[in-house]
């Protein structure tokens, strides 16, 4: 599973509860994109979450 290279955000697990209160396992995937990033003058492809992209903590190439 893809994980953010900047903040380490990944999938979250929990229990989904239906209207009749039947419980089943659920996985919430974070919004992670594969992006070309400028890293100290070199261009790399990294998995970065969209919240890190919006905050400006990563410079796109």
LOPABA-680942 format. One record per residue (C-alpha): residue number from 1; chain; x, y, z. Coordinates in steps of 0.001 Angstrom, whole numbers, always signed. Layout:
<nodes>
num: NUM, chaine: A, u: X, v: Y, w: Z .
...
</nodes>
This chain:
<nodes>
num: 1, chaine: A, u: +0, v: +0, w: +0 .
num: 2, chaine: A, u: +1253, v: +3453, w: -837 .
num: 3, chaine: A, u: +2320, v: +5612, w: +2096 .
num: 4, chaine: A, u: +3172, v: +9322, w: +2087 .
num: 5, chaine: A, u: +6948, v: +9820, w: +1924 .
num: 6, chaine: A, u: +6694, v: +13158, w: +3772 .
num: 7, chaine: A, u: +4342, v: +12612, w: +6729 .
num: 8, chaine: A, u: +3995, v: +8804, w: +6716 .
num: 9, chaine: A, u: +218, v: +8833, w: +6309 .
num: 10, chaine: A, u: -1187, v: +5493, w: +5133 .
num: 11, chaine: A, u: -4306, v: +3384, w: +5406 .
num: 12, chaine: A, u: -6484, v: +3513, w: +8534 .
num: 13, chaine: A, u: -8483, v: +570, w: +9846 .
num: 14, chaine: A, u: -11702, v: +471, w: +11798 .
num: 15, chaine: A, u: -15145, v: -1074, w: +12015 .
num: 16, chaine: A, u: -18040, v: -177, w: +9721 .
num: 17, chaine: A, u: -21407, v: -324, w: +11448 .
num: 18, chaine: A, u: -24555, v: -728, w: +9331 .
num: 19, chaine: A, u: -28016, v: +597, w: +10130 .
num: 20, chaine: A, u: -28960, v: -2768, w: +11649 .
num: 21, chaine: A, u: -25726, v: -2580, w: +13694 .
num: 22, chaine: A, u: -23966, v: -5415, w: +11893 .
num: 23, chaine: A, u: -20229, v: -4795, w: +12165 .
num: 24, chaine: A, u: -17583, v: -5463, w: +9529 .
num: 25, chaine: A, u: -13976, v: -4465, w: +9060 .
num: 26, chaine: A, u: -13258, v: -1407, w: +6928 .
num: 27, chaine: A, u: -10141, v: +222, w: +5525 .
num: 28, chaine: A, u: -9916, v: +3947, w: +4744 .
num: 29, chaine: A, u: -7240, v: +4703, w: +2170 .
num: 30, chaine: A, u: -5532, v: +8087, w: +2275 .
num: 31, chaine: A, u: -5393, v: +10196, w: -877 .
num: 32, chaine: A, u: -1818, v: +9460, w: -2022 .
num: 33, chaine: A, u: -494, v: +10457, w: -5453 .
num: 34, chaine: A, u: +2705, v: +9504, w: -7272 .
num: 35, chaine: A, u: +4384, v: +12856, w: -7977 .
num: 36, chaine: A, u: +7651, v: +14040, w: -9501 .
num: 37, chaine: A, u: +9388, v: +15951, w: -6694 .
num: 38, chaine: A, u: +12412, v: +18261, w: -6616 .
num: 39, chaine: A, u: +14681, v: +16826, w: -3892 .
num: 40, chaine: A, u: +17907, v: +18845, w: -3422 .
num: 41, chaine: A, u: +18220, v: +19516, w: -7148 .
num: 42, chaine: A, u: +17411, v: +15959, w: -8240 .
num: 43, chaine: A, u: +14044, v: +14858, w: -9594 .
num: 44, chaine: A, u: +12488, v: +11836, w: -7883 .
num: 45, chaine: A, u: +9107, v: +10133, w: -8046 .
num: 46, chaine: A, u: +7533, v: +9846, w: -4608 .
num: 47, chaine: A, u: +4193, v: +8943, w: -3098 .
num: 48, chaine: A, u: +2864, v: +12132, w: -1481 .
num: 49, chaine: A, u: -529, v: +12711, w: +130 .
num: 50, chaine: A, u: -2619, v: +15590, w: -1153 .
num: 51, chaine: A, u: -2569, v: +17410, w: +2194 .
num: 52, chaine: A, u: +1256, v: +17650, w: +1953 .
num: 53, chaine: A, u: +943, v: +18866, w: -1649 .
num: 54, chaine: A, u: -1562, v: +21557, w: -682 .
num: 55, chaine: A, u: +445, v: +22732, w: +2338 .
num: 56, chaine: A, u: +3540, v: +23343, w: +176 .
num: 57, chaine: A, u: +5846, v: +21019, w: +2104 .
num: 58, chaine: A, u: +6851, v: +19412, w: -1220 .
num: 59, chaine: A, u: +8162, v: +21205, w: -4312 .
num: 60, chaine: A, u: +6938, v: +19663, w: -7550 .
num: 61, chaine: A, u: +9319, v: +19223, w: -10476 .
</nodes>
